[in-house]
Structures are given as C-alpha cells and as structure tokens.
Amino acid sequence: MENKNYTARILNSSPLQLVIITYELMLEDMDKALSAENKVTAKSRLLNVRAFLTNLIGSLDMSMEISGNMASIYIYINKLISEAMLKSSLDKKEEAVSILAEAKDLITVLFNAWKAIESEDVRKSSQKGSQVFAGLTYKKGRLAEHIDENSNRDYKA
C-alpha cells in the first residue's frame, strides 16, 4: 500500500485501527526484509519493525495485566529480529531467514487477533446504533447547532 493511502487511513482511524495499521506496516517490512536483495535493505526494514515494536510497547497501559503479557511478546519478537540481524551479519542467511519467519508468524498471529477484535467491535457498534446526532448549520451571519436524539445515524456526539 502506498504511503499516502496510509496517511489517509491514519488520519481517520480509531486507536484500535491504528494498532492494526501498525501491524500491517510491520508485516510489509518483514516481507520486504525477507525478500531483500542486500543486507542494507533488509536491515533498514528490520529496524523499522523494531521501531514499531518499541512504539507498541510504549503505548501499552501497564496497569492492565494483559499489557505485561503483550510487552513480553513484543520484546521476544524484538529479540528474534536482533538475533536474525546478527546471524545475517555473520553470513548465516538461512538461520536468519528461519528466525525472521518465526518472528513474522508471531506478528501475523497478533495481527489476526487484532483484526478479529476489530470485526467484533464493528459488529457491536453497528448493532447498537447511535442515540444522538449533532451537527452545525451555517446561515448568513449565524451558526446554529442541531441535535437530533432520535436519529439512527452511526455517529455519536
């Protein structure tokens, strides 16, 4: 996907969708690292994945038990990537690719879990519907606010 498509998606995303986009970007970079023709390109892509992992770790709410578990998984994936980068620098490409495949598999499992959460979230919100719709109307020389509590629109104010 092109960067401008990601920019538009990011600007219009919920926090959950931002996590999913982060996983999409990590998987793209993992694919590009695995198919890279040279070590420099592969390393650059893997550094991107590590930056995404750092961002995910930093965004965890550590007051929740699951956040500690997620942090452990992210740290483990980061360790796998570091190990693969070391193997690659030692010209042990087959071992590096095997380790990266394991890291990618873990990222894919997490990505699929977040997508399932998103599907459930969308299903619940579409069933619930909105109770309030609010908007502004512009007339010559004045601005009026309109609130319709009986609307069946998908936006809450």
N, C-alpha and C positions, 0 to 999 in steps of 0.2 A: 504494500500500500504506500502511496506517495505521502511525503511529509505534510503537504497541505491538507490532505484528507484527514490525517491525524490531528492537525491543528483545529480543524472544524469540529471534529468529534470531541476533542478535549474541551473545547470552549463550551460545548453543550452537554457535558457529561455530569452524572451524579458521582459521588465518591466511589460507589461500587463499580460504575463503568470505568472510572479512572484506573482502578486496580486491574480490571480486565484488559484495558488498553496497555497497561504496563506489562502484563503477561504476554500479550500479542507481540509487543516490541521485543521482549526477551526471546521469545521463540523465533522471531525473524532473525535476530542477531545470532542466535545459536545455529540456525540453519546456514547463515552466511559464514559463520566461523568454521563450521564443519565442511563446507564446500569451498573454502578459500584456497586459492592457488598458492598463496605465500603466507609465511608466518606473521608478517607485519599486519596484514589484513585480518587474519584470524585473531591475533592478539587484540587489535583495536575493537573488534566485535565482542570479544570476551570481556574486555574492560567495560564496555557498555552494559553488558549483562550484570557485571559486578556492581556497577553504579545503580542499576535498577534495584538490585537486591538490597543495597545499602539504603536506598530510598524507602523500600518496603519495610525494612526493619525500623527505620526512623519514624514511620507513620503508625506503628503499632501502639495500641493503648495497653500498656503493660499492667494496668490494673485488672485486666481480664486474663484468666488462666490460659485461654486459647492463644493469646498473643505470645506467651512464653514458648508454647509449642511451635507456633509459626516462626518465631525468631530462630529456634533451633533448626528448623528445616531450612530456612534461608541461609543460615550460617553453614550448614552442611553442604548445600549446593555451592556456596561460595568457595568452600574448601575443595570440593571436587574440581571446580574451574581452576583454582590455583594449582592444584596437583596436575591437571591436564596441561596447563601452561608450562609448568616445569618439565614435564615429560616431553612436550613439544620442543622446548629449548635444548633438550638433551638428545634430540633426533630420535625420539621414541614415539613416532607418529601413531602407530597402531594402538599403543596403550593410551595415548592422549585421546584418540577418537573414541575408544571404548569408554573412557571416563566421561567424556563430554556427552556421549549418548545416554549414559546413566543420569547425568545432570539434566539433560533435555527431557528425559522421561519423567523425572520428578516435577519439572516445571509444567509439563503437559498435564499431569495428573492434577496439579493445583489449579491450572487454568480451567480445566474441565469442571472442577468443583465450583470455582467462582462463576462460571457460565451457568451451572445448574442453579446456583443461588440467585443469579440474575433472572433466570426464567421463572423461578418461583416468586420472586419479588414482583415481576411484571404481571404475572398471573393474579397475584393477590391484589395489586393496586388496580387492575382493570376490573376486577370483581367488585371491589369496594366502591369505586367511583368517587367523585368529589362532591363535597357538600356546599362549597362556596366558590363562586367565580367572581373575580373582581377585575375591573379594568378602568381605564381613563378614557374619557372622550374629550375631544378638543372642539370648541366652538369659538367663534370670533370673539376674542377678548376674554375668554374664560376657560377654565379647565374643570371638568366635572368627573367625580368618581362614581362608578356604578358597581354595586354589589348585588349579585343575584344568588340567593341561598338555595334556590330550587333548581338551579342549573345542573345538568347531567354531563358537564364537561370534565375533562381529565386534569384540570389544573386547580390547585388549591392556592388560596391567598393567605 
